[in-house]
Amino acid sequence: MKQEQKKFKFGVSLRIRPPLGQYDSSKLINLGANRWAAKFGLAASYDLNKKWILESQYNTWVFTKNNSFFNGNTTQQKPLTTLQGHVTHIFKPGIWASVSYGLSRLGETVYNGIDKNDSQNSSRFGLAFAHRLGKQSSLKLDYTSGVTARYGADFTTYAITYQWMWFDKNK
């Protein structure tokens, strides 16, 4: 018997990023990080019908202080929040396209106890198209671009992704 799909889905997530990699406090730019980071997330999805899906995500990154920053200074970052919304259209099983919009807010840095007033306020726009190539593979095309950026990353990305599924739970 086939199980009926739920129209509304809700999820939570936790991601921990330890201070790994090569870190040297005498260098301003490092390959590693000297702080812990954790991302707490909430996500929801609502199927309008068999062809249209609305999705949203809210995430907050929290960071520990770096007491060994460049030349013996300290730095920390206040919590950074992100909000994303996606509208997905399913053309047929295995072929879909989506439009996305995202915001980043807060995340100010504090350098030696002094607030730098550099909130990471930015917004981004994105498009994606995916096509399943077979039972275990798919091809995805992505485009994202900055709409606004006060501080933080302002860039445009084009990506082609080939995905291969190693294990199929339905086998």
Secondary structure, 3 states (H helix, E strand, C coil): CCCCCCCEEEEEEEEEECCCCCCCCCCCCCCCCCCCEEEEEEEEEEECCCCEEEEEEEEEEEECCECCCHHHCCEEECCEEEEEEEEEEEEECCEEEEEEEEEEEECCEEECCEECCCCCCEEEEEEEEEEECCCCEEEEEEEEEEEEECCCCCCEEEEEEEEECCCCCCC
